[in-house]
Amino acid sequence: MSTSISVGKATVADFLRTGISEQFIIPEFQRTYDWKEDQIRTLFEDIWNFTVEEGGPDRENATYFLGCIVSYKDNVEETDSNGEKTKRTVQMIIDGQQRLTSLFLLLRAIYTKLCQSSDQSDLIVSNYKRQIEGSIWKLNKHTAEVIFDHPLLVSKAISEKKNEVLHDILCKGVAEDDDNNYSKNYKLFIKIYEERSQDDPLLIYNFLYALLRQTIILPITADSQDTALTIFSTLNDRGLPLTDADIFKANIYKHLEGESAKHEFIEAWKALNDKTADAGETLVNLFTYYMFYLRAKDEDSNSSTVSRPAQLLLQEKQTT
């Protein structure tokens, strides 16, 4: 059976706006949101440095490539308040969720600070608030009024509690629980933004222009979940390569038939993850250890598939 892949090119603002009609969904089999302070600072500083050296409204043709987002479109069934079932098309994010989630947190942090501006009548502040509104929330089709309780990004890969944390940050700008990466990174973005605003209040608006209008994403849309997962298993998130556990989980998931089987698998995976945590270990490490064993057993010394510890294991085997 032939497959098809669509590759596009869009600014951050234009790409995120596609979520108004087709919401971004991070499926339940995905990894959790794992970006830490280093990745967050790198994201912000890279775009900031681009703004200073190459970008901004006075250099309209300049662009900064942020990376790829791999997805496939799916129809999800929902039940409305009247009990009627409807279907809507969504974008299931298969690769790039770390980057995409961080963009939403960054834009929400900026929006929070713009709302705290002393001069809400300032045309620049009003302009960027409108642009961000159309990038992270659904808008009323008739009035363009912001529907704050309908963010364009939803994650099903996290626990219900953490889902509420992400929802509260995006919808209310509130991060009360510090025991998760969503809250930590949202607050860090606010801190960095405040620091940069104090250094150069005018340059911060050039940064917003570069972020929304000159930062480029390459959306890769697959024709099916199967095709998207194949791409997923061969691409890396920026600064956060796929682990053996990620690849195992994705490949098992894609061969399951029916929503019931998939749900049971995800629940079993979560339970296994909890058990390994209780034992003072991580699921990622367990699968990595197992891959080391399999590769050593097969005498696979290909450096493109074997990590450094596995190479050492192979070398030890060859010398004994």
C-alpha positions as CSV (number, residue, x, y, z in Angstrom):
1,M,0.0,0.0,0.0
2,S,1.4,3.4,-1.0
3,T,1.7,6.1,1.5
4,S,1.9,9.9,1.2
5,I,3.5,12.6,3.2
6,S,2.9,16.3,3.0
7,V,5.7,18.7,3.9
8,G,5.0,22.4,4.4
9,K,6.6,25.5,5.6
10,A,5.0,28.0,8.0
11,T,5.8,30.7,10.5
12,V,5.1,29.9,14.1
13,A,2.0,32.1,14.1
14,D,0.6,30.6,10.9
15,F,1.3,27.0,11.9
16,L,-0.3,27.4,15.4
17,R,-3.4,29.0,13.9
18,T,-4.2,25.8,12.1
19,G,-5.1,24.5,15.6
20,I,-8.2,26.7,15.5
21,S,-9.8,24.4,13.0
22,E,-7.9,21.3,13.8
23,Q,-6.8,21.1,17.4
24,F,-3.3,19.8,18.3
25,I,-3.5,16.5,20.3
26,I,-0.6,14.8,21.9
27,P,-1.7,11.1,21.9
28,E,-1.6,9.0,25.0
29,F,1.2,6.7,23.8
30,Q,3.6,9.6,23.6
31,R,6.3,10.3,26.2
32,T,5.7,12.9,28.9
33,Y,6.8,16.6,28.6
34,D,10.5,16.3,29.6
35,W,12.2,19.6,28.6
36,K,14.3,21.1,31.4
37,E,15.9,24.5,32.0
38,D,18.7,23.9,29.5
39,Q,16.4,23.3,26.6
40,I,14.1,26.2,27.6
41,R,16.9,28.7,27.8
42,T,18.4,27.4,24.5
43,L,15.0,27.9,22.8
44,F,14.6,31.4,24.0
45,E,18.2,32.5,23.6
46,D,18.5,31.1,20.1
47,I,15.6,33.1,18.9
48,W,16.7,36.1,20.9
49,N,20.2,36.0,19.3
50,F,18.6,35.5,15.8
51,T,16.5,38.6,16.5
52,V,19.5,40.7,17.5
53,E,21.9,39.6,14.7
54,E,19.6,38.8,11.7
55,G,15.9,39.2,12.4
56,G,13.3,41.8,13.4
57,P,10.8,43.9,11.4
58,D,13.5,45.8,9.6
59,R,14.9,42.6,8.1
60,E,11.7,41.0,6.8
61,N,13.3,38.3,4.7
62,A,15.3,36.8,7.6
63,T,14.2,33.4,8.9
64,Y,15.1,31.1,11.7
65,F,14.4,27.4,11.3
66,L,13.0,25.8,14.5
67,G,12.5,22.2,13.3
68,C,9.9,19.8,12.1
69,I,6.5,18.8,13.6
70,V,5.3,15.4,12.5
71,S,1.5,14.7,12.7
72,Y,-1.4,12.9,11.1
73,K,-5.0,13.9,11.0
74,D,-7.6,11.9,12.8
75,N,-11.4,12.1,13.5
76,V,-12.3,12.0,17.2
77,E,-15.8,11.4,18.5
78,E,-17.2,13.7,21.2
79,T,-20.4,13.9,23.1
80,D,-21.9,17.4,23.5
81,S,-24.0,18.8,26.4
82,N,-27.1,17.5,24.8
83,G,-25.8,13.9,24.6
84,E,-25.3,14.0,20.8
85,K,-22.2,12.5,19.3
86,T,-20.1,14.5,16.8
87,K,-16.8,14.1,15.1
88,R,-14.1,16.6,14.5
89,T,-10.7,16.5,12.8
90,V,-7.6,16.9,14.9
91,Q,-3.8,17.0,14.4
92,M,-2.2,14.1,16.3
93,I,1.3,15.1,17.1
94,I,3.8,12.3,16.7
95,D,7.1,14.1,16.8
96,G,8.0,17.5,18.0
97,Q,5.7,17.7,21.0
98,Q,8.5,18.9,23.3
99,R,9.1,21.9,21.0
100,L,5.4,22.5,20.4
101,T,4.4,22.4,24.0
102,S,7.3,24.8,24.9
103,L,6.1,27.2,22.3
104,F,2.7,27.3,23.8
105,L,4.2,27.9,27.3
106,L,6.4,30.6,25.9
107,L,3.5,32.4,24.2
108,R,1.3,32.1,27.3
109,A,4.1,33.5,29.4
110,I,4.5,36.5,27.0
111,Y,0.7,37.0,26.9
112,T,0.6,37.1,30.7
113,K,3.3,39.8,30.8
114,L,1.6,41.8,28.1
115,C,-1.6,41.7,30.1
116,Q,0.3,43.2,33.0
117,S,1.6,46.1,30.9
118,S,0.8,49.5,32.4
119,D,-0.5,50.8,29.1
120,Q,-3.1,48.4,27.6
121,S,-4.0,51.1,25.0
122,D,-0.5,50.9,23.5
123,L,-1.0,49.8,19.8
124,I,2.1,47.5,19.9
125,V,0.9,45.7,23.1
126,S,-2.6,45.3,21.6
127,N,-1.3,44.0,18.3
128,Y,0.9,41.3,19.9
129,K,-1.9,40.3,22.3
130,R,-4.2,39.7,19.3
131,Q,-1.6,37.7,17.4
132,I,-0.9,35.5,20.4
133,E,-4.6,35.0,21.1
134,G,-5.0,33.5,17.6
135,S,-2.1,31.3,18.2
136,I,-3.0,29.5,21.4
137,W,-6.8,29.7,21.8
138,K,-9.9,29.1,19.8
139,L,-11.6,32.2,18.5
140,N,-15.4,32.8,18.1
141,K,-16.0,32.6,14.3
142,H,-18.3,35.6,14.3
143,T,-16.8,38.0,16.8
144,A,-13.1,36.8,17.0
145,E,-13.6,36.8,20.8
146,V,-11.1,34.6,22.6
147,I,-12.4,31.4,24.0
148,F,-9.9,31.1,26.9
149,D,-11.1,27.7,28.1
150,H,-10.4,26.1,24.7
151,P,-6.6,26.0,24.1
152,L,-5.4,24.7,20.8
153,L,-3.1,22.2,22.5
154,V,-4.3,19.2,24.5
155,S,-2.1,16.4,25.8
156,K,-3.4,12.9,26.5
157,A,0.0,11.6,27.4
158,I,-0.1,12.9,30.9
159,S,-1.9,12.1,34.1
160,E,-5.2,13.8,34.7
161,K,-3.7,15.9,37.4
162,K,-0.9,17.2,35.2
163,N,-3.4,17.7,32.4
164,E,-5.2,20.1,34.7
165,V,-1.9,21.9,35.4
166,L,-1.3,22.4,31.7
167,H,-4.9,23.5,31.2
168,D,-4.7,26.0,34.0
169,I,-1.5,27.5,32.6
170,L,-2.8,27.9,29.1
171,C,-6.3,29.0,30.1
172,K,-5.7,31.1,33.2
173,G,-1.9,31.8,33.2
174,V,-1.8,30.1,36.6
175,A,0.9,27.7,37.7
176,E,0.4,26.7,41.3
177,D,1.9,23.2,41.3
178,D,5.7,23.4,40.9
179,D,6.2,19.6,40.9
180,N,6.1,19.3,37.1
181,N,7.9,20.6,34.0
182,Y,4.9,22.6,32.7
183,S,4.9,24.9,35.7
184,K,8.7,25.2,36.0
185,N,9.2,26.0,32.4
186,Y,6.2,28.5,32.3
187,K,7.7,30.4,35.2
188,L,11.2,30.2,33.7
189,F,9.9,31.8,30.5
190,I,8.3,34.6,32.5
191,K,11.6,35.1,34.3
192,I,13.7,35.3,31.2
193,Y,11.2,37.5,29.5
194,E,11.2,39.9,32.4
195,E,15.0,40.0,32.4
196,R,15.2,40.7,28.7
197,S,12.5,43.4,29.0
198,Q,14.5,45.2,31.6
199,D,17.7,45.0,29.5
200,D,16.0,46.5,26.4
201,P,12.3,47.2,26.5
202,L,12.1,48.0,22.8
203,L,14.1,45.0,21.6
204,I,11.5,42.7,23.2
205,Y,9.0,43.7,20.6
206,N,11.4,42.8,17.8
207,F,11.8,39.4,19.5
208,L,8.0,38.9,19.4
209,Y,8.0,39.8,15.7
210,A,10.8,37.3,15.0
211,L,9.2,34.6,17.1
212,L,5.8,34.8,15.5
213,R,6.7,35.9,11.9
214,Q,10.2,34.8,11.2
215,T,10.6,31.6,13.1
216,I,9.9,28.8,10.7
217,I,8.4,25.3,11.3
218,L,8.3,22.5,8.7
219,P,5.0,20.6,9.3
220,I,5.1,17.0,8.1
221,T,1.7,15.5,7.8
222,A,1.4,11.8,7.2
223,D,-1.6,10.1,5.7
224,S,-2.0,7.7,8.5
225,Q,-0.9,6.9,12.0
226,D,1.2,4.0,10.7
227,T,3.2,6.3,8.4
228,A,3.5,9.0,11.1
229,L,4.9,6.4,13.6
230,T,7.4,5.3,11.0
231,I,8.7,8.8,10.7
232,F,8.5,9.1,14.5
233,S,10.9,6.2,15.0
234,T,13.6,7.8,12.8
235,L,13.5,11.4,13.9
236,N,14.7,13.0,17.1
237,D,13.3,15.9,19.0
238,R,15.7,18.8,19.3
239,G,18.1,18.0,22.1
240,L,16.0,15.0,23.3
241,P,16.5,11.9,21.1
242,L,14.0,9.1,21.1
243,T,14.8,6.4,23.7
244,D,14.6,2.7,23.2
245,A,11.5,2.7,25.4
246,D,9.9,5.3,23.2
247,I,10.5,3.2,20.1
248,F,9.3,0.0,21.8
249,K,6.1,1.7,22.9
250,A,5.4,3.3,19.6
251,N,5.9,0.1,17.6
252,I,3.8,-2.0,20.0
253,Y,1.0,0.6,20.0
254,K,0.8,0.8,16.2
255,H,0.2,-2.9,15.8
256,L,-2.7,-3.0,18.3
257,E,-6.2,-3.1,16.8
258,G,-9.1,-1.3,18.4
259,E,-9.3,1.5,21.0
260,S,-9.9,-1.0,23.8
261,A,-6.6,-2.8,23.2
262,K,-4.7,0.4,22.8
263,H,-6.2,1.8,26.1
264,E,-5.3,-1.4,28.0
265,F,-1.8,-1.2,26.7
266,I,-1.3,2.4,27.7
267,E,-2.7,1.6,31.2
268,A,-0.4,-1.4,31.5
269,W,2.6,0.7,30.4
270,K,1.8,3.4,33.0
271,A,1.5,0.7,35.7
272,L,4.9,-0.8,34.6
273,N,6.4,2.7,34.7
274,D,5.1,3.2,38.3
275,K,6.5,-0.2,39.4
276,T,9.9,0.6,38.1
277,A,9.8,4.0,39.8
278,D,8.9,2.3,43.1
279,A,11.9,0.1,42.6
280,G,14.2,3.1,42.2
281,E,14.7,2.6,38.5
282,T,13.3,4.0,35.2
283,L,11.5,2.3,32.4
284,V,13.8,4.1,29.9
285,N,16.9,2.5,31.6
286,L,15.3,-1.0,31.6
287,F,14.7,-0.9,27.9
288,T,18.1,0.6,27.3
289,Y,19.8,-2.2,29.3
290,Y,17.8,-4.8,27.3
291,M,18.8,-3.2,24.0
292,F,22.4,-3.3,25.1
293,Y,22.0,-7.0,25.8
294,L,20.4,-7.7,22.4
295,R,22.9,-5.7,20.4
296,A,25.8,-7.3,22.2
297,K,24.3,-10.7,21.7
298,D,24.0,-10.1,18.0
299,E,27.5,-8.5,17.9
300,D,25.9,-5.4,16.4
301,S,28.7,-2.8,16.5
302,N,27.0,-0.3,14.1
303,S,27.7,3.1,15.7
304,S,24.5,4.5,14.2
305,T,22.4,2.1,16.3
306,V,24.5,1.4,19.3
307,S,25.0,3.9,22.1
308,R,28.4,4.4,23.8
309,P,27.7,2.1,26.7
310,A,26.7,-0.7,24.3
311,Q,29.9,-0.1,22.3
312,L,31.9,-0.6,25.5
313,L,30.0,-3.8,26.2
314,L,30.8,-5.1,22.7
315,Q,34.4,-4.2,23.1
316,E,34.6,-6.0,26.4
317,K,33.0,-9.1,24.8
318,Q,35.5,-9.1,21.9
319,T,38.5,-8.9,24.3
320,T,37.4,-11.7,26.6
